[in-house]
């Protein structure tokens, strides 16, 4: 199996190294990641400047761009073969509910999915890298499973509680939960007295009921949510057609 690995925490992130170490024994891997932390970059591509590709001493490639840039350039400019799977992570912190819209970790996997390649995004529930080896072992378990009965071009979002491997409950299929509206921005001033704004914390959990990623991980399960790209609001499509007729 041939696997392209990326992330949004940067090419020096412990989660990326743990993921690469876990998958190297079972696959031919290529690692292409951002040169620095690009959390919250979503699916953005850099179109206003050229991008540069560098290679670290451990063989990892790194790019001065977003996670989507990294996967895009890897597939169309670096790799001489088409990978069987795109794997992103392991992210420092959860990517659940509405957060998936902003996640660079999920975006890297999504970019591969848009190229018709199956993809999995891996995140740990809490920041700090606690029990990272456990999360990497879970990632390897899931990659080896291959999900042969899923559609060929699947996109999976996996969130792993920061628990020892033996304490983790079985992986379960979930849907995305929902959060309340984000909190207000934090206003401050720079040294010159000019107003500056920090994006505030995300909102609390609004829909965290049974079946959601929030609920499953709170109980110690590994959460696996299948994602799709089609944003069409089908329920309104027929009504809109009538209005426009």
C-alpha positions as CSV (number, residue, x, y, z in Angstrom):
1,X,0.0,0.0,0.0
2,X,1.2,3.5,-0.8
3,X,0.1,6.3,1.5
4,X,0.5,10.1,1.4
5,X,0.5,11.7,4.9
6,X,-0.1,15.3,5.7
7,X,-1.4,17.4,8.6
8,X,-2.1,21.0,9.7
9,X,0.2,21.2,12.8
10,X,3.4,21.4,10.7
11,X,6.1,19.0,9.6
12,X,7.7,19.0,13.1
13,X,4.5,18.1,15.0
14,X,4.8,15.0,17.2
15,X,1.4,13.7,15.9
16,X,2.7,13.7,12.3
17,X,5.9,11.8,13.3
18,X,3.9,9.3,15.4
19,X,1.6,8.6,12.4
20,X,4.4,8.2,10.0
21,X,6.2,5.8,12.4
22,X,3.1,3.8,12.8
23,X,2.3,3.4,9.1
24,X,5.9,3.0,7.7
25,X,6.0,-0.7,8.6
26,X,2.9,-1.5,6.6
27,X,3.1,0.9,3.7
28,X,5.3,3.0,1.4
29,X,4.8,6.5,2.8
30,X,5.4,10.0,1.5
31,X,5.0,12.9,4.0
32,X,4.2,16.4,2.7
33,X,3.2,18.9,5.4
34,X,3.1,22.6,6.1
35,X,6.2,24.4,7.3
36,X,4.4,25.7,10.3
37,X,1.1,25.4,12.2
38,X,-1.8,26.0,9.9
39,X,-4.7,25.1,12.1
40,X,-8.0,26.6,11.1
41,X,-7.0,27.0,7.5
42,X,-9.8,24.9,6.2
43,X,-9.7,24.1,2.5
44,X,-7.9,27.2,1.4
45,X,-5.4,27.1,-1.5
46,X,-2.6,29.7,-1.8
47,X,-3.1,31.6,-5.1
48,X,-1.5,34.9,-4.4
49,X,2.1,33.8,-4.4
50,X,4.3,30.9,-5.5
51,X,5.0,28.0,-3.1
52,X,8.3,26.4,-2.3
53,X,9.0,22.7,-1.4
54,X,11.8,21.7,1.0
55,X,12.9,18.4,2.3
56,X,13.9,17.8,5.9
57,X,16.7,15.4,7.0
58,X,14.2,12.7,7.9
59,X,12.8,12.7,4.3
60,X,9.6,14.7,5.1
61,X,8.7,17.3,2.5
62,X,7.4,20.7,3.8
63,X,5.8,23.5,2.0
64,X,5.2,27.2,3.0
65,X,1.4,26.8,2.4
66,X,-1.8,25.3,3.7
67,X,-2.6,21.6,4.2
68,X,-4.6,21.7,1.0
69,X,-1.6,23.1,-0.8
70,X,0.5,20.3,0.5
71,X,-1.7,17.5,-0.7
72,X,-2.4,19.3,-4.0
73,X,1.3,19.8,-4.8
74,X,2.2,16.3,-3.6
75,X,-0.3,14.7,-5.9
76,X,0.4,16.9,-9.0
77,X,4.0,18.0,-8.5
78,X,6.0,15.7,-6.2
79,X,4.9,12.1,-6.3
80,X,5.6,9.9,-9.3
81,X,2.8,7.5,-8.3
82,X,-0.8,7.8,-7.2
83,X,-1.3,6.8,-3.5
84,X,-3.8,4.3,-2.4
85,X,-4.8,6.4,0.6
86,X,-4.4,9.9,2.0
87,X,-4.0,10.1,5.8
88,X,-4.0,13.4,7.7
89,X,-3.0,14.0,11.4
90,X,-2.6,13.1,14.1
91,X,-4.1,16.5,15.0
92,X,-3.5,18.0,18.4
93,X,-7.1,18.5,19.5
94,X,-10.5,17.3,18.4
95,X,-12.1,18.0,15.0
96,X,-15.8,17.3,15.7
97,X,-19.1,18.8,14.9
98,X,-19.0,22.2,13.2
99,X,-15.2,22.4,13.8
100,X,-14.7,20.1,10.7
101,X,-15.6,23.1,8.5
102,X,-12.5,25.0,9.7
103,X,-10.1,22.1,10.2
104,X,-6.9,22.0,8.2
105,X,-6.5,18.4,9.2
106,X,-9.8,17.4,7.6
107,X,-9.1,19.7,4.7
108,X,-5.9,17.8,3.8
109,X,-7.9,14.6,3.7
110,X,-10.7,16.3,1.7
111,X,-8.2,17.5,-0.9
112,X,-7.2,13.9,-1.5
113,X,-10.8,12.9,-1.6
114,X,-11.5,15.5,-4.3
115,X,-8.8,13.8,-6.4
116,X,-10.7,10.6,-6.1
117,X,-8.5,9.0,-3.4
118,X,-9.8,7.5,-0.2
119,X,-8.8,9.6,2.8
120,X,-8.9,9.5,6.6
121,X,-8.3,12.4,9.0
122,X,-7.1,11.5,12.5
123,X,-7.4,13.8,15.6
124,X,-6.8,13.4,19.3
125,X,-9.6,14.6,21.6
126,X,-7.5,16.8,23.8
127,X,-4.4,18.9,23.1
128,X,-1.0,18.1,24.6
129,X,-0.2,14.8,22.8
130,X,-1.1,12.6,25.8
131,X,-1.3,8.9,24.9
132,X,0.0,9.7,21.4
133,X,1.3,6.2,20.8
134,X,-2.1,4.9,21.6
135,X,-3.7,7.1,19.0
136,X,-1.0,6.1,16.4
137,X,-1.8,2.5,17.1
138,X,-5.5,3.1,16.5
139,X,-4.7,4.9,13.3
140,X,-2.7,1.9,12.1
141,X,-5.5,-0.5,13.1
142,X,-8.0,1.5,11.0
143,X,-5.7,1.9,8.0
144,X,-5.1,-1.9,8.0
145,X,-8.8,-2.5,8.1
146,X,-9.0,-0.8,4.6
147,X,-12.9,-0.4,4.8
148,X,-13.3,-2.5,1.7
149,X,-17.1,-2.5,1.9
150,X,-17.3,1.4,1.8
151,X,-17.4,3.3,-1.5
152,X,-14.0,3.3,-3.1
153,X,-13.5,7.1,-2.6
154,X,-14.5,7.4,1.1
155,X,-13.7,10.3,3.4
156,X,-13.5,9.5,7.1
157,X,-13.1,11.8,10.1
158,X,-11.7,10.0,13.2
159,X,-11.4,11.4,16.7
160,X,-9.5,9.4,19.4
161,X,-9.8,10.0,23.1
162,X,-6.5,10.6,24.9
163,X,-6.5,7.2,26.7
164,X,-4.2,4.2,26.9
165,X,-4.9,1.8,24.1
166,X,-6.3,-0.9,26.4
167,X,-8.8,1.6,27.9
168,X,-10.2,2.8,24.6
169,X,-13.7,1.5,23.8
170,X,-14.4,0.1,20.3
171,X,-14.6,2.4,17.3
172,X,-18.2,3.4,16.5
173,X,-19.8,5.1,13.5
174,X,-21.1,8.6,14.3
175,X,-22.6,11.7,12.8
176,X,-21.3,15.2,13.4
177,X,-22.7,17.0,16.4
178,X,-23.4,20.7,16.5
179,X,-22.0,23.6,18.5
180,X,-23.7,26.8,19.7
181,X,-22.7,30.1,18.1
182,X,-19.0,31.0,18.6
183,X,-18.2,33.4,21.4
184,X,-17.4,37.1,20.6
185,X,-14.0,38.2,19.4
186,X,-11.5,39.4,22.0
187,X,-10.6,43.1,21.4
188,X,-7.2,44.4,22.4
189,X,-4.7,47.0,21.2
190,X,-1.3,46.6,19.7
191,X,1.8,48.6,21.0
192,X,0.8,51.5,18.7
193,X,-2.7,51.8,20.2
194,X,-4.5,50.3,17.2
195,X,-7.4,48.0,17.7
196,X,-6.7,44.3,17.1
197,X,-9.0,41.3,17.4
198,X,-8.5,37.7,18.4
199,X,-11.1,35.2,17.2
200,X,-12.9,34.0,20.3
201,X,-13.4,30.4,21.6
202,X,-15.8,28.1,19.8
203,X,-19.3,27.7,21.1
204,X,-20.3,25.0,23.5
205,X,-21.9,21.7,22.5
206,X,-25.5,22.2,21.2
207,X,-26.2,18.7,19.8
208,X,-24.1,16.1,21.6
209,X,-26.7,13.4,21.9
210,X,-26.4,9.7,21.3
211,X,-25.0,8.9,17.9
212,X,-22.9,12.1,17.6
213,X,-19.1,12.2,17.7
214,X,-19.3,14.3,20.9
215,X,-21.3,11.6,22.7
216,X,-19.1,8.7,21.5
217,X,-15.8,10.2,22.5
218,X,-17.1,11.4,25.8
219,X,-17.8,7.7,26.6
220,X,-14.3,6.7,25.6
221,X,-15.1,5.4,22.1
222,X,-13.1,6.2,18.9
223,X,-15.5,8.1,16.7
224,X,-15.6,7.6,12.9
225,X,-17.7,9.9,10.9
226,X,-18.1,9.5,7.1
227,X,-18.1,12.9,5.4
228,X,-19.3,14.2,2.0
229,X,-18.6,17.3,0.0
230,X,-22.0,18.0,-1.6
231,X,-23.3,21.1,0.1
232,X,-26.6,21.2,-1.8
233,X,-29.6,21.9,0.4
234,X,-31.8,19.3,-1.3
235,X,-34.8,20.0,0.9
236,X,-35.0,23.5,-0.5
237,X,-34.2,22.7,-4.1
238,X,-37.8,21.8,-5.1
239,X,-39.2,24.9,-3.4
240,X,-36.5,27.1,-5.1
241,X,-37.4,25.7,-8.5
242,X,-41.1,26.6,-7.9
243,X,-40.2,30.2,-7.0
244,X,-38.1,30.6,-10.1
245,X,-40.6,28.9,-12.5
